[in-house]
Amino acid sequence: MIYLIYIFSLISIVQTSDYSLIIDEKSSIDKGIFHFPESYELINNFQSNFNLTNNNQDLILTKLIDRDHWCSENLCSCESCSFILELFTNQNQMPRFATINITINDINDHTCEFFDIQTNISLSESIQIQHRFPIARAIDYDSGLNSKLSFRLLNNEDDFQLDVISLSMNEYAIYGIVKRALDRERTEKYELIIEGRDQGYPQARLNRTKIMIEILDENDNAPKFNQTEYTIQSLPENTPVGSELLRISASDPDKGLNGLIHYSIINLPSISSFPFVINSKTGVITLHSSLDYETTRSYRFLIRASDSGVSQVLFTDTWLSISIADVNDCPVEILFVANRQFQYENQTLFIEENIPIHNLTLGYIRLVDRDSIPTKLSISLMASEQISKQSYEIVPSNQLNSYILIVREGIFDREIQDEINLRFIATDNVLTSIYDLKIHLIDLNDNPSEFSSNPLVFYIEELANYQMIDHPIEDYQYTIGSLNAIDRDQGINALNTYELESHSLVKLDSKTGRLYLIQPIDRERIDKIELKAKAINVAEPKWSTDVEIHLIILDVNDNIPRCSSISSRITIPENFPIDHSIIKINGTDPDQGINGTISYKIQSNSSWPFEINEKTGEIYSKEIFDYESEFKHFYLTINLEDNGLRIKNTNKNACRLEILLEDINDNRPELIDMNQTKLFFDINKSTKNQFIQLNITDQDSGMNGKIKYYLQSIDTNIPLSINETLFQIDQNGRVEILSEITQISFFTLRILLEDYGSPSQQTFIQIMIAFGNSFESRYSSFDKIQHYFHEKSSRRNDFIFIFTIIILSMTFIFLISILIICLLIRQHRRRQKTRIISRNKLLCSSSQQLTTSNSTDTSSSTNQLTYWSERSLVNPHSSLNSSSPQSDTYKILHIPIDSHYYEKEKSDDISCDHGYHESYQTGSSSSSSEVIVREEQIFNQLPYFITKCKSLSEGFLVEMNVDGSDEDGR
């Protein structure tokens, strides 16, 4: 109520003042178009085109205004485009409303636009003068004089003139008027140029368009054929359908549609199927359907050629005559007349089975050929597997092209052949025709009935038990099946009655053979019934057939699964593996097959992700149990459901399972408050008997969660005596300082936490305690003291590192020196050995005395060779081994490489394959040939290790292999 009073009081003091403004469309934006004497606010902004600036006193445009677009969209009047903006001011606490009326002036910014233009206009050369025809429409989207249009024709004014009709203030319809008669032969086409101009100020706008006018020809000539009549002689009747027979041609001197000729067949003869068609454009006559000389032998019909004149159609007719030539295209017709003894209908001959066969006449055959060409006719009977039981023959009669059908021998048995198909083939040596004759055998009762199998097996569900309980037994009979004895005879000969031995549960309908129950059956009590029955023919003779009946009772899902125990409770350790079965649910179902196959499912009422094997009933956990979590006790409901279809009773049941978790020692003791690993004490205060209560927890329960504490070691920067103990820890987890610590120091306590579980779980924690001085800034906190001792330890470590590097470097240099010395000694030894080997050359001096005797054979005395291994030089004249004057003497001397003996070599050395050798003789004189022979004997007597021998002035120089090898392979 107070709000309404305030509104009325506000309205009573409002004063209104009005403004007006006229602007041109498409005025510049963001420039002032009106200045208000005071500040205002815009209440409405027409099309969001305006805004206030300069302390809300200057009105500006924010978007270009298209007056013609607003007019077309009916946003403002096309005659006078104006609108009102509402303003509001609250200056000097005096609210006032004001309005400004804005009028938009139109400018000449549009030219004449032509639309709906008839670009191609066709006029007949016979059109009347003053005929008016539409050309186009024009519009100018401006207003006022800017939209007033005038039109004029710039060319062809002698033949045409314009007629303009105003449709609205700015829209016009333009028509053309024919001023004089048109002649296509004089001018076939006209191009009209039309100009439209508005009356805009200060400058008018104009536009032009072009119109094409085509003069149409008049139809004043009829088509003319190039022949007065067309003829096709002896067209074969077997001409293929689709063949082009003749091309009809006509001409028309007119142009365009007046000279365009269409062909057609008129006044068709009264024939049901006319076989010819003509192409309306090309005039080609085509065979549309097959010809038949025997039906129609000639055709005569009219062909019409018509032009396509617009005002009138002119045409010309001519005759086409076609004669048909006969060809041998008619196959031989086979006519069959049955023996009056038998019934014959629709090419079927009816004969009783078991009729005696001996030259039995079945009927008579006549051959007819409708062709006019004389031909020789013949007929034959095509043999088939079906007529193997009889022997048929076609015998010519005494008339031309007539024959008799005879059965020579065989038997007619309907049960073997109920129908016999005979095929006759007739020919005129060109065409062949076929006639099929069917022999149907009439049945006699000559066969007993037969059952499809013996015994007959029927399957019945025990569900019948419950249906019969729902309905009275006397009013309901459950059908098991039907006895259907098959008799190969037909009709009444195949009808049977049935008999069944007496039984308390099953009865038989003697007429229909329906087998039905009269008492309920339960498969769990009776699973099979065996009966005997017979089928008896109704017709004479009454054939009888016995059969056994086996009734198999099928199981239905009438029992629900049951658990061996409805409710169970088990206890498992919390570390029970997830790949092991927790428990197996045992269910039973007395039904068979899928009805007795049980599926196990867990209801989703447990807070833990259990899963169950649907087939075996084994329950598993998807996750590892944890006794320390909130889940220690689980209740499961297991649904047991068989896989059979539900009948009346449900096929579901359920059992309950309670699972309890048993705690195991699977958690280590842990320090909860990690701030206790870094402690600071001020040495200015007494530290003795102060303690730290460690916040330790073990998530296990019972003895598994009870903790023992052991102080393993104490690391510090200050020296301690062997028996000095600064800290101790009790079994409650309290670390106590036993002595007063008065110096800056840092201690690291290593504490063992162990629970009482079996096996126990252990955890090592490290407590760092800093003792500092709060009055000295560098020792006033734990971090500063830790940093101080860390730097101190780093400096000590740096010194140790540098000292170690120096020691290692000296050791490396020493080892390198030893290695170099060893290499030099080894190299020196090698050189010395090489030098010794090269100097080990032996000098061989031989003093041999040959003995001559008168005997034919001369034997040499024993040659002795002595090796001297010493390095000393032996006098070459000293003999190591003396022999008799007749014996050969060898002296082996050791001569250095640089000895003067090398200078005394003879130039007449004798070479051989294994070196050079020469010999001299002492104590005897012989001829030169004997000397040569002796020298060769001497060389051959040398040991195998002698490799070279040179003759010197006083003996031989011998080289040998000191290692015992033989260079020359000797």
Secondary structure by P-SEA (a helix, b strand, c coil): caaaaaaaaaaaabbbbbbbbbbbcccccccccccccbbbbbcccccccccccccccbbbbcccccaaaaaaacccccccbbbbbbbbbbcccbbbbbbbbbbbbbcccccccccccccbbbbbccccccbbbbcbbbbbcccccccbbbbbbccccccbbbbbbbcccccbbbbbbbcbbbbcccccbbbbbbbbbccccccccbbbbbbbbbbbbbccbbbbbcccbbbbcccccccccccccbbbbbbbcccccccbbbbbccccccccccccccccccccccccbbbbcccccbbbbbbbbbccccccccbbbbbbbbbbbbcccccbbbbbbccccccccccbbbbbccccccccccbbbbbbbcccbbbbbbbbbbbccccccbbbbbbbcccccbbbbbbcbbbbbcccccbbbbbbbbbcccbbbbbbbbbbbbbcccbbbbcccccbbbbbbcaaaaaaaacccccbbbbcccbbbbbccccccccbbbbbcccccccccccccbbbbcbbbbcccccccccccbbbbccccbbbbbbbbbbbbbbcccbbbbbcccbbbbbbccccccccccbbbbbbbcccccccbbbbbbcccccccccccccccbbbbcbbbbccccccbbbbbbbbbccccccccccccbbbbbbbbbbccccccccccccccbbbbbcccccccccccccccccccccccbbbbbbcccccccccccccccccccccbbbbbcccccccbbbbbbbbbbcccccbbbbbbbbbbbbbbccccccccaaaaaaaaaaaaaaaaaaaaaaaaaaaaaaaaaaaaaaaaaaaaaaaaaaaaaaaaaacbbbbbbbbbbbbccccbbbbcbbbbbbbccccccccccccccccccbbbbbbbbbcccccccccccccccccccccbbbbbccccccaaaaaaaaaaaaaaccccccbbbbcccbbbbbccccccccccc
